[in-house]
Every structure is written in structure tokens, then in C-alpha cells.
């Protein structure tokens, strides 16, 4: 919380810190987007957000990433076009991790199981579904290959 300003003080501009963790590239969708920590609308307005507490790229566990489909910059606009075998790349510094899509599902917004930890290096992408609605979530799963 900011301190109360005096009536004669000029309001200052407060910027929110965003922690960039990497770059997401999905060739099949022609998408390249920064990945930030967090899943708020503020984060989604900048790019892709990582679910706090989910696995780090390239590590065992479930790396969960969300993004907008219809609001700018809408990196997951065509997430429903991804098919099994499509590649997803995540770059962190000089390292590049390659994931392969294994499937998709449509779930309720309350389906928190999509964020559950996994025993293998898994990537979960999610976004609202259908486009322009918050009725459901479109979920894509992928596994680390390199």
C-alpha cells in the first residue's frame, strides 16, 4: 500500500514489476511471446504468464502457462489449432527446451487439477474457451523432448 499523499503533492506514477522468465515460441501458431511470472490480467496484457509455483522450464513437474485469446497481445488466439506432434519451445537465457504436444482438453474454469504437479517434465498451456467467452478453458499438454 502506498503512503497517503498530502493534498498539495503531485501523484507519482507507480509501475508494477514484471519478472520475465523466458520466451515461448510456437511455430505452428507463428507465436513468439515473453513469459512473465504470474497469471493476472496485467501479466496477460504483456504476454504469457507462468502459474506461480509451477515447474521451471526444462525441469520435472508441470510448467503451467496461460495467456489471452482475444485481448491484446493474444498469443493463444489459435491455441485450439495445436495438434499432437506440434513443437513448443521455451528459451531461458542461452538454454532452449523443446516440448511436443500430446493432447488437449476443454475443462471448467474451476478445474484446478490442470495445475497439479506431474512426475515428468510436462507443459500445460491454458486459455479461455471458446474465443470471447470465459465459460471454459482450452488446455494443451506437452512433454519435454530435449
Beta strands, then each sheet from edge to edge (+ up, - down):
strand 1: 20-26
strand 2: 31-37
strand 3: 48-50
strand 4: 61-66
strand 5: 87-92
strand 6: 95-108
strand 7: 121-129
strand 8: 136-144
sheet 1: 1+ 2- 3- 4+ 7+ 8- 6+ 5- 1+
end
